[in-house]
Amino acid sequence: MHDAMHFLRRQPVIIMLGVLGWLLAVWQLGSAAMHQDAVLSFLLIALNGVGAAMALVRLFWIIVSTRRWQRDNRDPIVWLAVFITYGTASLLAMRLQLNPSGGFFLAFLLVNMAPLMNRFAAPVAISVIVLSSLAVALLQQALPPVPFGLFLLLAQSALWYMASSNIDEWQAHQETATAHAQLHATQQLLTEAVARNERTRIARDLHDQMGHHLVALNMQLQVLEKKLPETALPELGHARDLARDLFEDVRATLQQLRQDQSSFGELLEKMLASIPYLKFEVSIDSELLMMDAQLASCLLRVVQEGITNALKHSDASRMVICLTREDNGLRMLVQDNGRQAVAAEFGSGIGLEGMAERIRELGGQLQSGSTEQGFRLLVEFPEECLS
């Protein structure tokens, strides 16, 4: 949320300049309308401002709710705003008899909308900009159509490109932060794997050296028990007890060193804490907080894939992660609340195919697809994979 608000704080100056330009256009066009069809002209001018404000509020709401910019060619609210703003500008160009100064100010009614066209993909936005520039240039009579049309096209394109670059920079920052969080989780798994290998080596050395020596010591004490006089037997028994206790301590230490488990809950919590663009609802059965390191790595990879897809391909704002232990094994659900149509676009990606293959190698299975609630990843491992 902090990153989204930082992005929004960079926009007020641009918005204020746009509002100032629109007010200047209203003042100039209003002066011309006073001597012509005043009521209809003022209505068109007001509608133009309503359309621009509608698009601006819509996009601000999207950023605040999803914490990122989303391009969507099917947004009905923004399309309505586009028709209102460009339509009213075209009608004003056709109805008002403007002087060259008025024709210049007419351009402000169009260029204010250009940055907001980044709600659409580049081909759609450019098409709208070109068509609107052509229409207004041909309908107005104050300036030569070709130079005025080129001016409208260049002005709108420049503002659209500046806004697009700003958005791309913000999105690149988001992707970098997400990749950093995923890399950090992977590094933690790698660190645990290295530590686990070192513990295994130490356990093996202890078993091969100290374990054998302790067994030999106990055997020697048994031999001495038959050779020493009865007066020395209490001390010998105490020595045998010490040797037996030491052997049990070594065996307990070996078992502890050989534990091959990773704290899945802690790794998941740290990874999610570094991703501020989604709200997470996490539910993990207490008995699954510790698990096999290889299995933990695989499940974290599933979560990473779900996060990456949600940020890149949908307008999801929330993600549910549920890990449960059932009678027939382990079940993990990763589901976002992105739109179903968008979710279907990445349902068969290369990343998902590679992840499904990795899960099958470990004995599990992956199901993926869009639902009414959003995109879903469902992983299941049978009981024998958990032992």
C-alpha positions in Angstrom: 0.0 0.0 0.0 2.9 2.3 0.8 4.3 1.9 -2.7 0.9 2.7 -4.3 0.5 5.8 -2.2 4.1 6.9 -3.2 3.1 6.5 -6.8 -0.1 8.5 -6.3 1.8 11.3 -4.5 3.8 11.9 -7.7 0.7 12.7 -9.7 -1.0 15.8 -8.1 1.2 18.3 -9.9 0.3 16.8 -13.3 -3.4 16.7 -12.4 -3.3 20.3 -11.2 -1.8 21.4 -14.5 -4.4 19.4 -16.4 -7.2 21.1 -14.4 -5.7 24.5 -15.0 -5.5 23.8 -18.7 -9.1 22.6 -18.7 -10.3 25.7 -16.9 -8.5 28.0 -19.4 -10.2 26.1 -22.2 -13.6 26.5 -20.5 -13.0 30.2 -20.1 -12.1 30.6 -23.8 -14.7 28.3 -25.2 -17.3 29.8 -22.8 -16.6 33.2 -24.1 -17.3 32.0 -27.7 -20.4 30.1 -26.6 -21.9 33.3 -25.1 -22.6 34.6 -28.5 -23.8 31.3 -30.0 -25.8 28.3 -28.8 -24.9 28.9 -25.1 -26.9 26.3 -23.3 -25.9 23.3 -25.4 -22.3 24.5 -25.6 -22.0 24.9 -21.8 -23.6 21.5 -21.3 -21.0 19.9 -23.6 -18.2 21.7 -21.8 -19.5 20.4 -18.5 -19.9 16.9 -19.8 -16.3 16.9 -21.0 -15.1 17.7 -17.4 -17.4 15.0 -16.0 -16.0 12.4 -18.4 -12.4 13.3 -17.5 -13.1 13.2 -13.8 -14.9 9.9 -14.2 -11.9 8.3 -15.8 -9.5 9.8 -13.2 -11.5 8.6 -10.2 -11.9 5.2 -11.7 -8.1 4.8 -12.2 -7.3 6.1 -8.8 -9.7 3.7 -7.3 -8.1 0.8 -9.2 -4.6 1.8 -7.9 -5.8 2.1 -4.3 -7.7 -1.2 -4.3 -5.2 -3.3 -6.3 -2.1 -1.4 -5.4 -0.9 -1.4 -9.0 -1.8 -0.2 -12.4 -3.9 -2.6 -14.6 -4.5 -2.3 -18.3 -7.9 -3.6 -19.4 -9.4 -2.9 -22.8 -12.9 -3.9 -21.6 -13.3 -1.4 -18.7 -16.8 0.0 -19.4 -16.4 3.0 -17.1 -13.3 4.3 -18.8 -14.8 3.6 -22.2 -17.8 5.7 -21.3 -15.5 8.5 -20.1 -13.6 8.3 -23.5 -16.8 8.6 -25.5 -18.0 11.5 -23.3 -14.7 13.5 -23.4 -13.8 13.0 -27.1 -17.5 13.1 -28.2 -18.1 16.5 -26.5 -14.8 17.9 -27.9 -15.8 16.8 -31.4 -19.3 18.4 -31.0 -17.9 21.6 -29.7 -15.4 21.7 -32.6 -18.3 21.3 -35.0 -20.8 23.7 -33.4 -18.7 26.6 -32.2 -17.4 29.2 -34.6 -13.9 29.6 -33.0 -11.1 31.9 -33.7 -7.5 30.5 -33.9 -7.0 31.1 -30.2 -10.2 29.3 -29.4 -9.2 26.4 -31.6 -5.9 26.1 -29.7 -7.7 25.9 -26.4 -10.1 23.3 -27.8 -7.1 21.0 -27.7 -7.0 21.0 -23.9 -10.3 19.1 -23.8 -8.5 16.2 -25.5 -5.0 16.2 -24.2 -6.2 16.0 -20.6 -7.6 12.6 -21.4 -4.5 11.2 -23.1 -2.6 10.1 -20.0 -5.6 8.2 -18.7 -5.6 6.2 -21.9 -3.0 4.0 -20.3 -5.9 2.1 -18.9 -5.9 0.4 -22.3 -3.2 -1.5 -24.1 -1.0 0.5 -26.4 -2.6 -0.4 -29.7 -6.1 0.6 -28.4 -4.9 3.8 -26.8 -3.0 4.9 -29.9 -5.9 4.1 -32.2 -8.2 6.3 -30.0 -5.7 9.1 -30.0 -5.3 9.1 -33.8 -9.0 8.9 -34.5 -9.9 11.7 -32.0 -7.2 14.0 -33.4 -8.4 13.4 -36.9 -12.1 13.9 -36.0 -11.6 17.2 -34.1 -9.1 18.6 -36.7 -11.6 18.0 -39.5 -14.6 19.3 -37.7 -13.2 22.6 -36.4 -12.8 25.5 -38.8 -10.5 27.8 -36.8 -7.2 26.3 -37.9 -5.9 24.5 -40.9 -6.9 20.8 -40.4 -3.5 19.2 -41.2 -1.3 21.3 -38.8 -3.9 21.3 -36.1 -4.4 17.5 -36.4 -0.7 16.9 -36.2 -0.5 19.2 -33.1 -3.3 17.2 -31.4 -1.7 13.9 -32.3 1.7 15.0 -31.0 0.4 16.6 -27.8 -1.7 13.6 -26.9 1.0 11.1 -27.8 3.6 12.9 -25.7 1.4 13.0 -22.6 0.3 9.4 -23.1 4.0 8.3 -23.5 5.1 10.2 -20.4 2.4 8.6 -18.3 3.2 5.2 -19.8 6.9 5.6 -18.9 6.0 6.5 -15.3 3.7 3.5 -15.0 6.3 1.2 -16.5 8.8 2.4 -14.0 6.4 1.7 -11.1 5.6 -1.7 -12.4 9.2 -2.5 -12.8 9.8 -1.6 -9.2 6.9 -3.9 -8.2 8.3 -6.8 -10.2 11.8 -6.2 -8.7 10.3 -6.2 -5.1 8.4 -9.4 -5.9 11.4 -11.1 -7.4 13.5 -10.1 -4.4 11.0 -11.6 -2.0 11.0 -14.8 -4.0 14.8 -14.9 -4.2 15.1 -14.3 -0.4 12.8 -17.3 0.3 14.9 -19.5 -2.1 18.1 -18.4 -0.5 16.7 -19.3 2.9 15.9 -22.8 1.6 19.4 -23.1 0.1 20.9 -22.0 3.4 18.9 -24.6 5.3 19.9 -27.3 2.7 23.6 -26.4 3.2 23.2 -26.5 7.0 21.3 -29.8 6.7 24.1 -31.4 4.7 26.7 -30.2 7.2 24.6 -31.6 10.1 24.4 -34.9 8.2 28.2 -35.0 7.8 28.8 -34.3 11.5 26.2 -36.9 12.5 27.9 -39.5 10.3 31.3 -38.7 11.7 30.0 -39.0 15.3 28.4 -42.3 14.5 31.4 -43.7 12.8 33.9 -42.6 15.4 32.5 -41.8 18.8 29.7 -44.4 18.5 32.0 -47.2 17.8 34.4 -46.2 20.5 31.6 -46.1 23.1 30.4 -49.6 22.1 34.0 -50.8 22.4 34.3 -49.1 25.8 31.2 -50.8 27.1 32.5 -54.1 26.0 35.8 -53.6 27.7 34.0 -52.7 30.9 32.0 -55.9 30.7 35.3 -57.8 30.4 36.8 -56.0 33.4 33.7 -56.8 35.5 34.7 -60.5 35.4 38.4 -59.8 36.2 38.2 -57.2 39.0 37.6 -58.1 42.6 34.2 -57.6 44.1 35.3 -54.5 46.0 35.8 -52.6 42.7 32.5 -53.6 41.2 30.5 -50.5 42.5 33.0 -48.2 40.8 32.9 -50.3 37.7 29.1 -50.3 37.6 29.2 -46.5 37.9 31.6 -46.3 35.0 29.3 -48.5 32.9 26.3 -46.3 33.8 28.3 -43.2 32.6 29.2 -44.9 29.4 25.6 -46.0 28.8 24.4 -42.4 29.5 27.0 -41.0 27.2 25.9 -43.4 24.5 22.3 -42.4 24.8 23.3 -38.7 24.7 25.3 -39.3 21.5 22.4 -41.2 19.9 19.9 -38.4 20.8 22.3 -35.8 19.3 22.6 -37.9 16.1 18.8 -38.0 15.8 18.6 -34.3 16.2 21.3 -33.6 13.7 19.7 -35.9 11.2 16.3 -34.1 11.3 15.5 -33.2 7.7 12.9 -30.5 8.3 12.3 -26.9 7.3 10.1 -24.3 8.9 7.6 -23.9 6.0 5.5 -21.5 8.1 8.3 -19.1 8.8 9.6 -19.1 5.3 6.2 -18.4 3.9 5.5 -15.6 6.4 8.8 -13.9 5.5 8.2 -14.2 1.8 4.7 -12.8 2.0 5.8 -9.9 4.2 8.0 -8.6 1.4 5.1 -8.4 -1.1 2.9 -5.4 -0.3 0.7 -5.5 -3.3 -1.6 -8.3 -2.3 -3.5 -9.0 0.9 -2.9 -12.6 2.1 -5.2 -14.9 4.0 -3.0 -17.8 5.3 -4.2 -20.9 7.0 -1.7 -23.7 7.8 -2.4 -26.8 10.0 0.0 -26.7 13.0 1.3 -30.2 12.2 2.5 -29.0 8.8 4.6 -26.0 10.0 7.6 -28.3 9.9 8.1 -30.5 6.9 10.6 -32.1 4.5 12.8 -29.5 3.0 12.3 -30.7 -0.6 8.5 -30.6 -0.1 8.7 -27.2 1.5 10.7 -25.8 -1.4 8.1 -27.2 -3.9 5.2 -25.7 -2.0 6.9 -22.3 -1.8 7.4 -22.5 -5.5 3.7 -23.0 -6.0 3.0 -19.9 -3.9 5.6 -17.9 -5.8 4.0 -18.9 -9.1 0.6 -17.9 -7.9 1.8 -14.5 -6.8 3.7 -13.8 -10.0 0.7 -14.7 -12.1 -1.6 -12.6 -10.0 0.6 -9.5 -10.2 1.3 -9.8 -13.9 -2.0 -11.0 -15.4 -4.9 -10.1 -13.2 -6.3 -7.3 -11.1 -6.4 -9.4 -8.0 -6.1 -7.7 -4.6 -6.3 -10.7 -2.3 -4.9 -14.2 -2.2 -5.9 -17.2 -0.1 -3.2 -19.7 0.9 -4.6 -22.8 2.7 -2.4 -25.8 3.7 -4.2 -28.7 5.3 -3.5 -32.2 6.4 -6.2 -34.7 5.3 -6.8 -38.4 5.7 -5.3 -39.2 2.4 -2.4 -36.7 2.5 -1.6 -33.0 2.1 -3.6 -30.4 0.3 -2.6 -26.8 -0.5 -4.9 -24.2 -2.2 -3.6 -21.0 -3.6 -6.4 -18.7 -5.0 -6.6 -15.1 -5.9 -9.7 -12.9 -6.5 -8.7 -11.8 -10.0 -11.2 -11.7 -12.9 -11.9 -15.1 -14.4 -11.3 -14.0 -18.0 -7.9 -12.6 -17.2 -6.9 -15.6 -15.1 -7.6 -17.9 -18.0 -4.9 -16.2 -20.1 -2.1 -17.7 -18.0 -3.7 -20.9 -17.0 -1.5 -23.0 -19.3 1.8 -21.1 -19.0 5.3 -22.5 -19.2 5.9 -21.8 -15.5 2.9 -23.9 -14.5 3.9 -26.7 -16.8 7.4 -26.9 -15.2 5.9 -26.7 -11.7 3.4 -29.5 -12.4 6.3 -31.7 -13.7 8.3 -31.0 -10.5 5.3 -31.9 -8.3 4.7 -35.1 -10.2 8.4 -36.1 -9.6 7.7 -35.8 -5.9 4.6 -38.0 -6.1 1.9 -35.2 -6.1 -0.4 -33.6 -8.6 -1.3 -30.0 -9.6 -4.6 -28.7 -10.7 -4.9 -25.1 -12.1 -7.7 -23.1 -13.7 -10.0 -20.2 -13.3 -13.1 -20.2 -11.1 -15.8 -17.7 -10.3 -13.7 -16.5 -7.4 -10.5 -16.1 -9.5 -7.5 -18.2 -10.5 -6.8 -21.3 -8.5 -3.8 -23.6 -7.9 -4.5 -26.9 -6.0 -1.7 -29.2 -5.0 -2.2 -32.6 -3.5 0.4 -35.0 -2.1 -0.5 -38.5 -0.9 0.2 -39.7 2.6 3.3 -41.8 1.5 5.0 -38.6 0.2 4.9 -37.1 3.7 6.7 -39.9 5.6 
